[in-house]
Structures are given as structure tokens and as C-alpha cells.
Amino acid sequence: MMFPPLDPLLHSELRLAVMSLLITVEEAEFPYIKKQTGATAGNLSVQIDKLSSAGYIEVEKTFKGKKPCTLCRITPEGQKAFEGYVDALKCYLQVK
């Protein structure tokens, strides 16, 4: 049996956690993602940049009043990649 390849970008625990959160919501603010993942701001920022560079998520920098606000949302390409990753992982879990 051949195992399908796992997307190395999504195989990172933190990037997978970010994608798992974003697949269930329309968009999420940086502090919410940070709290849910337990990541440091610096590490989360780096991982969000990697996902954004790959086209898996969109990042919008805006303001809430006078405070900066970073919004993240999954792209159609990101949704397709995430679903492909989950399907590939299922193949690994079904081996007997």
C-alpha cells in the first residue's frame, strides 16, 4: 500500500492548529488564535507568515479604534490543502 504524502507545511503542530481553528470560523483575530493554540506571539506570527506566503490563509491588518488588529481567514486553497491533509492522514490511520 502506498501512503499519500502529508503536506509538510501542515504537518507542523502549530500550523495545523491554526488551520484547524480557521477552517471552523469565517475569520479570527490574532489574540484569539494565540490563546487557543497556547503559542507565543513571536512563534505564532512566524507560522502565520508561512501559511500566508503559501496562500493558505489571508492576513488583514486593520485597527479596532486605535489598537492594531490582525485578522486571519482561510483561503479556498487553504481549505483544499487542509481537507487533503486530513484525507491523507485518514489513510495512515486505516492501515491494519
N, C-alpha and C positions, 0 to 999 in steps of 0.2 A: 504494500500500500504506500502510495506517495502522500506525504503530508504537504498541504499547501503552505507557501511561505507566509510568515507573520510580518506585517508591516513594521519595520524596525522603529519608525517614528512613533507608532502607537504602543510599542512593546515596553516603553518606559512607564513605570508605575505612575508617576505624577502626570505625564501627558495623557495616559489612559484615563486617569481620574478626572482630569479637566474635560476631556471629550465625553466621558460618561455623564458628567453634570450637564454639559451644554446640549447633549442630544435630547434632554428631557425638558428644556426650557427655551423660550424664544431668545432670551439674552440674559447675561449675568454680569454683575459688577465685580470688579477685581476683589474687593474685600470679602464678598460672599464666597467666591471661589477659594480664596486664601483660607477662610475659616473652614469651609467644607473639606478641603484637602489637607489642612494642617501644615501647609508648606510655608517656608519663609517667603517674604515679599521678593527678595532677590532671585531665589530659585524659581519661583512661580513666574516671575517676569521673563526670565530666560526661556522657560519652557513654552510660555505663551508666544514669545517671539518665534520660536522654532515651528510651532503649529501654524502661526500666521504666515511665515515665509513659505510653508508648504502649501498654503491655500486651504488648509483645513478649517481655519477659523478667521473671522473678521474681527479686527480690534478698532473700536471707535473711541477716541479721546475727546471728551466733552467736559462741561462744567455743570455742577449742581450748585446753583448760587455762585459763590466764589471759590468753591472747592473743586479741584480736578476730579473727574470721574472717568474711569476706563471701563467700557462695556465690551463684552466678548459675545460673539454668536457663532454658531457652527455654520459652515457653508454647505451647499449641496455636495460639493466634492468631499468635504469632511465627513458628511453623513454617509456617503457611499463608502469611503475608506473605513469608517468605524464599523459599518454593517459587514463589510468584507472581512475585517479583522475578527469580529465576533463569529462569523460563519466559519472562518479558518480554524479558530480556536475550538469550535464545536467538533471539528474533525479529529482533533487531538484527544478530545475527551471521550469520544465514542469508540476508541480502539479497545478491543477485547483480547 
